[in-house]
């Protein structure tokens, strides 16, 4: 399940709308984070969640079309390749009604040990569960 595309519906609220009448770009970034966290929370074991937290170190977002008030949104994510300290995660934001691509993102996430607050290595178990590509050194 976790290596597959993970989907999370999102609802547009009035505070999401900017002065141009569409969803503000910062909201897309929040949706990227929301779906990543939901995927981790759903697929990781309780032990993995207790040990590892994730921090984003890079976001790249391409905005294709605006989301508008009343649109139902579907955030879709999957993990690409992982090395010992980084996971590449891909996200698409789509309009639920017709599947139209509104934005796509690539985020690099690093694991942090919850006990120490320091960068930690990605375990083989986590890599095997989440990464769709071969492990990189």
Secondary structure, 3 states (H helix, E strand, C coil): CCCCCEEEEEECCHHHECCCCEECHHHHHHHHHHHHHHHHHHHCCHHHHHHEEEEEEEEEEEECCCCECCCEEEEEEEEEEECCCCEEEEEEEEECCCCCEEEEEEEEEEEEECCCCCECCCCHHHHHHHCCCCCCC
